[in-house]
Amino acid sequence: RLTRKTDMKLYATLAALALLAAPGFAQAKVFTDSSGACQITADDDWEAGPTRIKSPQDGFYARIRSAPTWTEVNANILAQGGTVVSDNAQRTVYSLSSSAGGAANKLYWVVLKGGPTCYSTVTFPAGPLDSKARAIAETVRRAR
């Protein structure tokens, strides 16, 4: 029989291995917004540009930003047609399907509650990248 301490070490090891096995997170890079307040993690082959973090895969990119309040960001996302996917005391996850230039795209927003209000937006071609895009969006965190 394992002890409670051994059980906890085993669970921690399994959680770390699961994170390493997750798509896109075996080799990862942390990106920080221009204010230095917010961060997001993406694959190590993503590159930061002047307005977004871009995957080498066409149409797959992310943005990380900070805002004065969750209420302001929430109102903006809902006005654009975003739908709440999940909501708890720490964060709200939204999704939106759109078409730009004839291509079907999907977006995930994750907005942290409290301050500073950090949020990520991940845009990707609709289809098989859905779970990876949401996983990247959900890595948003405060840098401090």
Stockholm file with secondary structure:
# STOCKHOLM 1.0

chainA/1-144         RLTRKTDMKLYATLAALALLAAPGFAQAKVFTDSSGACQITADDDWEAGPTRIKSPQDGFYARIRSAPTWTEVNANILAQGGTVVSDNAQRTVYSLSSSAGGAANKLYWVVLKGGPTCYSTVTFPAGPLDSKARAIAETVRRAR
#=GR chainA/1-144 SS CCCHHHHHHHHHHHHHHHHHHSTTCSSEEEEECTTSSEEEEEETTCEECSSCEECSSTTCEEEEEEESCHHHHHHHHHHTTCEEEEECSSEEEEEEEEEETTEEEEEEEEEECSSSEEEEEEEEESSTTHHHHHHHHTTCEECC
#=GC SS_cons         CCCHHHHHHHHHHHHHHHHHHSTTCSSEEEEECTTSSEEEEEETTCEECSSCEECSSTTCEEEEEEESCHHHHHHHHHHTTCEEEEECSSEEEEEEEEEETTEEEEEEEEEECSSSEEEEEEEEESSTTHHHHHHHHTTCEECC
//
